[in-house]
């Protein structure tokens, strides 16, 4: 297993790609690396360190992602990484069951924010109706600065995570204005935590989360 071999690799110019109804398993690193974006739908991803990686606009829907594994020399376990994708729809995916025995660098969905020599990339779009269950460390990490008010929607997801220490269901690590994010109808659970989500570096009780994010119908699961 290396960081440079993948089951599906599409170059930046390969736009309009459709990856549909496949079994994508035991990749050396990425299950599907879509530098040109596209549509990923109806697939089973199993035993990949990172199942789906994006560098352009994409629709990711109706997939099952399971049994994430670490790299030989580094803990890993990511379901979906938007990386340089400036826009996308992530809808109705099941991300479940971590096979890795590692303790760090594990999350269900990463809404990334990247600046490098080629430019700045801030994910915008919708993350809706996903189930992240029996995953480790972090359910969704929203690092993106978005593109203005209401440019990132996170609604109707069910998130349950655990860890040896300090799991976080929803981590809004972004430095963008709170108005960037539209939350609604999410259910959050993080084993052993009463304050299951974070805004910045601060853990938020359910009442504080509702005030900070205006997600009045947010639900925190039972901490155990």
N, C-alpha and C positions, 0 to 999 in steps of 0.2 A: 504494500500500500504506500503510495506517494501522494504528494500534493498536486501532481501535474498530470494525472490520468483520470479520465472521466467516462462515464457510460455514454452520455450524449454531450457533444460540444458543437455549438453553432457559432460561427464567426459573426462579427458585428454587422456585416452586410447581408446576413441571411435573415431578412425580415419576413414576417408572415408565416413563420414556422408553426406547425401544429404537432404537438406530441400528445397522442390520444390512445387510451385503452391498451397501455403496455404494462409489463412488469419490469421494473427497473431496480435491480438489486445488486448489492455487494460491489458498488463502485469503489475505485481506488480512492476517490475523494468526493467529487460532485456526482450526483445521480444524473442531473441535467443542468448543463451550464449554457444558458441562453444569452449570449452577448448581443444578439439582435432582437431579443424579446420574442413575443409570439403568444401562443395559447397552449397551456398544459392542462389537460382535462381527462378525468376518468382513469388515471394511472394508479398503480400500486408501487410505491417506493419503499424498499426495505433494506436495512443494513447499510445505509450510506452515512458518511460523516456529515455531509450537507446534501439534502435531497434536491433542492431547487435553488438555483442562483441566477440572478437577472442583471442585465446591464442595459435594458431598454424596456419600453412599455410592454406589459404582459397581462394576460388574464389567466389566473391560476384557480381552477375550480374543480370540485368533485373528485379530488384525489385522496388517497389514503397514504400517509407517511408513517412508517413504524420502524422500531428497533434500530434507532440511530446508534452508530458505533464510533469510538474514538479513533484517532490516528495512532500509529505505533509510538510516537514520541510526544503526543500532545492530546489532552482531553478535548473532545469535540462532540457535538450533537446538535446540529441546527436543522430545522425543518425547511423553512423558506427564508432566503436572504435576498432582499430587493437590491442590494448593493448600489449600482449606478442607475437603476430604473427610476426615471423621474415621475412615472405614473404607472398605475396598475389597479387591477381588481383581484382581490384574494377572497374567494367566496366558497363556502360550503365544503371545506376540507376537514378531514379527520387526521390529527397529528397525535399519535399515541404510542406509548410504551418505549422506554429508553433501554436499549441493550447495553450501552456503555456502563462500566462500573466507575467511570471518572466522577469527579466532584465539581468541575468548573467548565466554563465555556460551553454551556448548553442552553438552548432556548428554542421555542417553537417557531416564532415568526420575528424576524428582524426587519424593521422599517428603517432603512439605513440613511445616512447622511454623509456623503463623501466629497472631499475636495482634494484633488491631486493636480498633476501637471496638465491634465486634459480638460479640467473644468470643475464645476461644482454641481453636485447631483443631490436633489432633495425629493424624496418620495412623496407623491400626492396620490390620492385615490381612496378606495374603500376596502376595508377589512371587515367582512360581515359573515355571520352564520357559520363560523368555524368552531370546531371542538378540539381543544388541546387538552388531552387527558393522560394522566400518569406519565408526565414529562418531568424533566428536572430543571431546577434553578429558576428559569424565567419563562413565562408563557409568551407574552408579546413585549418586545422592547421597541418603543417608539423614539428613535434617535433623530428622526427627520425634522428639519425646520419647515417642511411643507412649502407652500407658495401663497401665503396670505390666509385670511380668515376662512374657516370651514373647508380647508383644502385636504384634510385628512379625516376620514370617517371610520370609526371603530365601533361597530354596533352588533348586538345580538350574538356575541361569541360566548362560549362556555370554556372557562380556563381552569384547569386543576393541575398544580405543580407541587413537587416535593423536592427536598434536598437535605443534605446532611446539616446544612446551616443556612438560614435566611433565604428561603425561596421567595420569589416575588411573582405574583400572577400577572400584573400589568406594570411595566416599568416605563414611565414617560420620562426618558432621560433627555429629551430635547430641550434646547435653550430657547425655542421659539415661543411667541406669545401663546397664552392658553387658548385664545380664540382660534388658533390654527386647527384645533382638534374638536371633533364632534363625537361625543360618546352617547351611547344609549342602549339599554337593555342587556348589558353584559352581566354574566355571573362569574365571580372570581373566587378561587380557593387556592390557598397556599398553606401546605401542611405546617402546623406549629405556629402560625402567625395569626394574630388578631387584626393587625394592620397589614393587609395583604398586598396593597399596591404602593407604588412610589411616584411622587412628582419630584423630579430632580433627585436629590439624595435623601429626601424626607419620606419616611413611611407615613401613610395616611390611614387613619381609622375610616370606617365607612362614612361616618358623618362628615369628616374632613374631606374625603374624596369627593363626595357629592357637592360640597360647597366649592371646592377647587375646580372641578371639571364640569359642573352643571349636569352631571349624570344623575338625575333625581331618582331614576329607577334601577340604579346599580344594586347588585346583590352580592354580599360576601357570604361564601359558604362557611360551614362550621369548621373552625380550626381544631385540629386533632394532634 
